[in-house]
Amino acid sequence: MSQALFNPFQDLIFDEHFCFLSGDLTDDKMTVFPEWLMDHFKFGDERVEMMDKGKSYHYEDLKLPCSPHVKKAFDELDLKVQEAYKKGFEGMASLDQELLFQWTGRMVYGLLYYEMVYERDRLLKQGEEFALSFTLKQRFSHFHLMLQSIIEPISFIGKKPWSIVVFPLKYSADIFSYRDDAINLMFSFGVNGFGFVACLQNDGVIAEKHKELLDKIEGHVLHPVQFEELYARFHYSDYILQYTPQYKIENLDHGITIEVDTNGKPPVFGLWDQDVFAQLLSNYWQVYGIERDDILMPQKPPLSFLENPYTKDFVNPESIALPF
């Protein structure tokens, strides 16, 4: 393993003839979202917008250039996840988190890939150079390297580089809910039976911050409005996190090891601005007709469906009258 692995962010290589993961020359492609998932929930012909709303694609048209052995690896992973999915929460919770990281990472990276290509082409038309900041290059490079664990002998030592939480969730049958933030490498996925929230590059810091709440949730089947609030809390926590993950990466004869460097600066969270958080949360709760002003009312604590604002007790999902 003395040879360095492919890193598209080093020279910003996003070309349809190079495999997105291995860098091998190829003419093959794979969908960003697993085909069985699009078929099951029938969202392949729906559209997804780029971050600046300037362009959109049908989900089924989002495809990544990939070599045959990369496609084979993800096809095999898909079968494992699909079998776990059929068993509901117990099946998904039993999956190794590394598999969930790889499965989720494929979709998040696919969306990130399209953001990179779109931004590069947009700037090119304007005669401008496509570039990324050092921080983004480093974050995306680490993410890409970790995703290569599906095809390369890459192992994670000690603390995992991600926060992934899986919990029981109550949705109406055949409803599929997902949210993503490709730039910040975040993803949430919810169906009838289970949901999970994934922050793919924060060394478990977000889950640690919300450990007390996650302990309260354990053993309960969440209402969808609680699921949306949990993701909003994770998302906003990531936004105010003042922390750059550092890793000890060793290239050994038997493979690459990745270890979270705990000797760096400790994670620090900026001020939790209730006004900003309420605006974010209202975006997630708009399907229930809940606006920002309903969340922040004069002389009252902020509205929450996860914790009683006065006692901080967990809110029993069965007590929530909103539809699911």
N, C-alpha and C positions, 0 to 999 in steps of 0.2 A: 504493500500500500504506500510505497514511497512516492508514487506519482500523484500529483495534486488532482483533485476531482474538478469537474466542470463547474464554473461559477459564472453565470450569465451577467451578474451585476458588476463584475470586474471591468468588462469592456462594454457593458450594456448590449449584449447580444440577444435579440429577440427576433429570430428569423424562422420562417416556416419550414426551413430545410434542416434545422438543427433540433434534435430532441430537447424538449424543455428541461428534462431532468439530467440526462447523461451527456448531452452535447453531441451525441452521435449524429451523423448524417442520416436523414430519413425522409421518406415521403408518406409515412403512416401518420394517422392522427387518432386521438381519443377525445371523448367529450369531457368538458370540464365537470359537469354534473353526471353522476352515474346514470346510465341509461335506464336501469331498473327503477331508479328513484323517479325519474321523469315520467316513465310509463305508468308507474303505480299511482302517482298523484296528478298525472296529466297536466304538467305545467311546461312541457317542452316548447309549446307554441306561444307561451307568454313571453313578455319582454323584460329585460333587465337593463337599467340605465347605467352609464358611466358616471363617475362621481360628479362631474361638472354638468350633468344633464344634457350634454351636447350630442350624445350619440347613444343609441340603444341597440340591443341584439336580442334575437330569440334565444332562449336558453339552449335549445337543441343545436343552435348554430355555433355555440361557443365550443371550440375545439383546440386542442393543444397538439403541436407536432411531437410525436413520440416514437421511440424505437420499439421494435417488437417485444424485446424483453422487459421494457418498462410497462408497456400495455399489459403484458402477461402478469406482471407483478400486481398491478392495480386491479386487474380482473379477478385474480385470486383473493385479494383483499376484499373486493366487493362481495364475493360469495360468502366470506366469513361474516361480514357486516349484515348482509341480507338474511342469513340464517339467524343471526342474533336478533335482528329486527323482528322476525316472526315470533320471537319469544317475549317481545315487549321489554319492559324495564329490566327484568331479571337478566334477559339475554344481553342487552346493551351494557348493563352495569358489570357483567362478567367479562367483558372484553378488556384486554390489556390496554392501558391508556396510550401506549405507543401506537397501537393500531388505530385508535380513535384520532390520534394526532395525525397519522398518515392519511387517513380517510378524509378528515376535515381539511387537512393541509392541501390536498389535491384541489379541492374546490376554491379555497381561499387563494392559493397560488394561481389557479387558472384565472380568477377575476383580476388578480394583481397583474398577471401577464398581459391581459387585455388593456388594463389601465396604462401599462408601460408602452405598449404598442400604439395606443391611441394618442397618448401625450407626445411620443416621439414623432409620429406622423403629423400631428397638429403643428408642432414647432417647426418641423421641416418645411411645411408649406409656407410658414412665415419667415423662412430663412434663418431660424434660430437653432442653437445647439441644444440637444437633449442632454440633460445632466441631472444627477441626484446629489443631495448633500452627503457628506461622509457618514452621518448618523443613519440615514436611510439605507445607504449602500451596505453598511455594516449589519443593520438589522435584517435586511432582506437576504444578504449573503448567508448569515447564520441560519435563517429559516430554510433556505434552499438546501444548505448542507444537511440539516436535520431531516428534511424530507427525503433526501437520498438514502436514508436508512432503510427504505423499502427495497433497494436494489444493491446496496453496498454493506459490508461488515462494519457498521457504525453502531456503537453502543453508548448508552447514557449512564454515567456514573453518579450515584448519589441523587441529589435533588433534581427533579425533572424541570426542564426549561419552560413548562407550560402550566396553565391552570385549566383543568377540565373537570366539570362537575356534572354528574348524571343523576336524575331524580325522576320519580313517578309524576306523570302529568295527565290531566283530564281534559281532553279535547273532544269535540264531536267527531264521529267517525269520518275518515278520509280527508280531514283537514291537515294541511301541511304548512307549518310556519317556519320561516327561517329569516335570519338577518345576518348581514355581514358588514365588516369594515375592513376591506382588503389592505388598506395602507397601514392600519394599526393591527392587522393580523388577528381579527376577532370574528367569531362565528357563533350563532345560536341556531338550534334545530329543535322543533317541537312537533309532536304528533300525538294522537290518542294513545296513551300508555306511558310515554316517557319524553323527556326533553334533556338537552344538555347545552351547556354554555362553555365555549372554549376561547381562552386567550392564549395564543400560540407562542408568544415570546415575552414572558414576564417573570420566568423563574418561579412560578407559583405564588408570587407576591400578592396578586389580586385575591386569590382564594384564601390566603392567610389573613388578609385584611378583613374579609367577611366571614371568618371561621365561626364566630359566635352565631351569626345568622344562619349559616349553613348547618350548624349543629341543631338549631331549632327546627329547620326544615326536615331533617332526617326523620323518616317514618311517615311522612305526610304525602298525599297525592296533591300536587299543586293545582290551583285554578290557573287558567291561562293569564289572567290579569296579574297574578303573582309572578308567573314566569317572565312576563314582559318587564315587570319592575326589577326582578333579579338581574336580567340582562342589562337594563338601564344602569343599575348600580355598578355592575362590572365595567360597563362601557365608560361611565363617567369617571370611575376610579382609575381606569387606564389613562384617561385624558389628563388627569391631574397628577399622575405618577411622575415623579422627578427622579428617574432611575434609568441607567443604561446597562443592560445585562452584559456581563463579561464572562468569557468562557475559557477554560483550559482545554485546548484542542491538541491532542497528540496523535501523530501519524505513525503507527507502529506496524511491524511486519504482519501482524494478524488482523489489522484493521484500524479504524479511527475511534478514539474515545473522546467523548464530550462531557466535560464536568463544569458545573456552575462554579464560577470563581467567587467564593464568599469573602475574599479579602478586600474586595473593592468597596466603594462607597455604599452604605446601607440605603435601602429604598426610603424615599421621603415623599409624602403626599402633600400637594398644595392645598390651599383652602377649599373646603367643600362649599361652593356657592349654591345655596338652595334655589336661588332664582334661575341660575343656569341649568341646574339639575331638573327643576320643574318643567322647564321648556323642553328639555330632552325627553323626559318621561311622558309629557303630553303628546309627543310625536308617536310614542309607542302605544299610548292609551286612546288615541283618537277614534279607534274602531268602537270604543265604548262611549264615545261622546264626552270624554273627560278632557277638559281644557286646562291650560296652565293656571287660570284663576280658580279652578276647582281644587287644584293641588295646593296652592298657596292662598289661603283665605285669611283676612285680617283677624288678629287676636287668636289664631288657632295654629297648632303645629301642622307641618306639612302632611298631606294625605298619604297614607300607606296602606296597602293591602297585605303586606308581609308582617309588619309589626304594629301593635297597638301604639299610637304615638305618645300615650301617657304612661303606660306600664311597660312597654317594650316586649310584651308577651307576643308570641307568634299568633297570627290571625288564622283561626281554623278555616281551611278552604271551604268546608261545607256551610259556613255562615255567610259566604259571599253570594249575593243574589244575582250578580251579573251573569249573562249567558256565557256558555263555553262552546 
